[in-house]
């Protein structure tokens, strides 16, 4: 019966694991709804600041912000990688990091220098393992992203672009499609494209309006602040999308783990019953054989 005892212990162990995965599934489901609400609440601000930045970029002014100017040559690229701090969320981080590595290889083949800013512990650990040039990082953001904690890492990248250390800046993150689907995406963050800034007007079939402003005291500080706030809003929106994707992927992964645990328990139970039946049959055979010998 030693074999049966081992099987019983395995069944007990799998059941304990199943309790954990079910609890994590319920926690992820609760956090997913909150993350989705946070993502939706961030969109109105992002839309409004984008519209203001688009109108100001098209206004008649002698000053044009560096974020709007295309560089003639591209030799240095800044990369912002958004991942989760924790694992157990399926292939979410693996998919976006695979996309990052593919693009990095293509850029390096073209002779371009790369510098990386990591948001999330998983991305930081991966970039450290491949010896990437990490210039800034922020980890341990928790379930509620705080712009005050992001601002340091983001400022390093924005200052690098203003100082001509970067010719382009890209951001990688997981876009939330629905509960079952999250898509790793790469977006060009800087320089800001005219199509990106007028994206909302194009979706609503509205023509680009020529706006004019009166600046007090002058145009430069006002436009500088607006453009920085707009880029920060883009990064914050990417982070909220990634967090919603993380909780959705974790909920799905934990549900799959719980279902697999049920299958394993059924298989082990069947093996245990067969072993127990074989042991009983053996004992009966021994009793019958002894009685016949007597």
N, C-alpha and C positions, 0 to 999 in steps of 0.2 A: 504493500500500500504506500510505499515511499513515493512512487510515481504519482499517485493520486494526491498525496499531500502537497507535492510540488505544484501540481496543476491548480489545486485550491488556492495556494498562495499567489500564483500568477493571476488568477481570476480576481482575487481580492485587490491585488496591486493595480490591475487595469481599471477596476471599479473606482478606486480612489483617484486615479488619474482622470477618469471620466467626470468625477465630481468637480475637479479643478477646472477642466476645460468648459464644462457647462456654466460654472460660475463666471469664468472669464468671458464667455460668450454673452451672458446677460449684462456684465459690466460694460463690455464693448458696445453693445446695442444702446445702452443708456448714454454713453459718451458720444456715440455716433450721432444721435439726435441733437445733442447739444452742439457738437462740432458743425453739423449742417446748419443749425440756426445761426451760429456765429459766422459761418461763411456767407449766408444770405444777408445777414445784417451788415457785413462789411462791403457788400456790393454797391449800395446806394452812394456811399461816400466815394468809392472808387470811380463810379460813373460820373459823379458831379465834379470831382477834381480833374478827371480826364477832360470833361467838356470845357472847364475853365482854362486848363492848360492848352487845349486845342485852339480855343478862341484867341488866347493871348499870343500863341505862336503865329497865328495868321494876322494879327493886328499890325497896323502900320507903325513900326517903331524902328529906330536906328540900331537897337541892341538885339542881337540874336544869341540866345543862350547856347553854351557849348554842347549841351545835351542834344541839340537839334542839328548840329553840324556833322555831316558825314566826313570821315577822314579819307584822304586820297589813297593811302596805302594802309594795309592791315598787317602789322608785324607782332603785335602783342594783344592777347585776349584775356579778359577777366571772366571767370566762371563762378556763379553762385549755385551751389548744390544744396537742395532742400531735401532732407530725409527725416526719418523718425528717430527718436532717442532710444526706443525699445524695439525689440524684435517680436516674434510670434505673430506676424501679420502677413504670412504667405510670401509671395514673391514681389511684394510692393517695392521694397528698397532695392532688391536685386535687379528689377526691370529698369528703374531709373538710373542706377549706377552702370548698368550695361550700356545704356544709351550714352551716358557721359563718357565712358571709356571709348566707345566707337567714335564719337566726335573728337575726342582728344587725340586719338591716333591719326585721324584725318588732318587735323590742324598741325600736329607735329610733323607729319609728312610734308606739309607745305612750308615748313620752316618757321612756324609761328610760335612765339613764347607764350606759355600759359601760367596763370596764377589763379588759385582756387580759394574761394571763401565758402566755408561749410556751415550750414545751419542744420543741426541734428547730429547726434553721436554716431549713428551708423555711417553716415557719409564721411565724417571726420576720421573714423577708424579705418575705413576703406582707403581714403586718400593718403593716409599716413603709411599704410602697407605698400602702396604702389609708389611711394616716394614722390608724390606730387608736391608742388610748391604752394603750401597752404599759408595764406597771408592773414586770414582772420577766421574766427570761429565763434559759435555760440551754441551751447548745448544745455540740456535740462530746462527747456522752456515749459514743460508741463502740459496740461490740457488746455490752458488759456494763454495764447501767445500775447506777449507784452511788447509793444513797439519800443518801449524804453530800453529793453534788453537787446533788441535787435539793432538799435541805432548805431551802436559801436561798430559791429561787423559790417553793416551796410555803408557806414561813412568811409571806412577804409577803401571800399571799392569805388564809391563816388569820387572821393578825393583822388584816387589813382587815375580815374578817367579825366578829371579836370586838369591834372598835372601831366597829361599825355603819357602816363605809364601804360594805359590801355587804349587801344583804338576801337575796340568793341567790347561789350559786356553781354553775356548770355546767362539765363537762369534756367535751371532744370528742376522740375518738380512733378508730382503726380496730380493730374487734373481729375477731379471728382465728376464722373459721368452719372453713375447710379450706384446703388448698394452693391451690385454684383460686378461692376466694371470701373476700373480706375486706369487712366491712360498716362504713361510717362511722356512728358512734353519738354521741348526746348523752345524757349522764346528769346528773341533778341531784345535785351533791355535797353542798351545804349549803343548808338544814338537812337533817339526816339523817332520812329517812322511816322510820316504824315498819315498813312493808312491806319496805323494803330490808334493814333490820337483821335481820328474821326470815325472810329469803328462804330460807335453808337449812332452817329448821324447816318451812316450808310445802311445800317440795319433797319432804321426807321424811315428809309427813303427820303431823308431830309437833305437838301442841298447845303453845302458848306457856306455858312454865313460869314460875311466880312464884318468883324466887330472892331470897334475902336475903343480905347480907354483913356481916361485922364489919370495919370499917375501922380501920387503925392508921397514922398518928395520927388522921386524919379523912378524911371522904369526898371533899372537894373536890379535893385534889391528886391522889388516886388516879384519880378519874373524869376529871379534866383530861388526865392523861397517857394514859389508855386511849383517850379519844376522839381525841386528836391522832394516836396511833399507828394508830388505825383509818382515819382519813382519809388518812394517809400510805400505808397499805397499799393503799387503793383507787387512789390515784394511781400507785403503783408497779406494781400489777397492770395498769392501763391502759397504762402505758409498755411492759411486757413483751408485752402483746397487740399493741401497735402495732409493736414490733420484729419479732415473729414474722410479722405481716402484711407488713411491709416486705420481709423476705428472701424470703417466698413470692412476693410480687408481682414482685420483681426477677428471681427465677428464671424465672417465667413470661414476663416481658417479654424477657429475654435469649434464651430458647428461641424465642420468636416472631421475634426479630431474626435469629437464626441460620437459621431456616427461610426467612425472607424473603430473606436473603442467598443461600441455595441457589437460590431461584427466580430471583433477579436474575442469578446466574452462569449458569444454564441459558439464560436469554433472551439474554444477551450472547454466550454460546458459539454459539448458533444464528445470531445476527446476524454473528458473526465468520466462521463457516463459509460463510454465504451470500456475504459480501463476498469471501472468499478464492476461492470457486468462480467468482464473477463475474469476478474478475481473471484467473484461469486461462483461462476461456472467451474472454475478450477477447484474451489473448496467442495462444491457438490460432487464433482468427479472423484475427489479423494475419499469422501464419505461413502459413496456408492461402492468404490473399489475396495475399501476396507471391510464394508459389510459383506461383500461377495466373497472375500478371502476367508472370513469367519465361517 
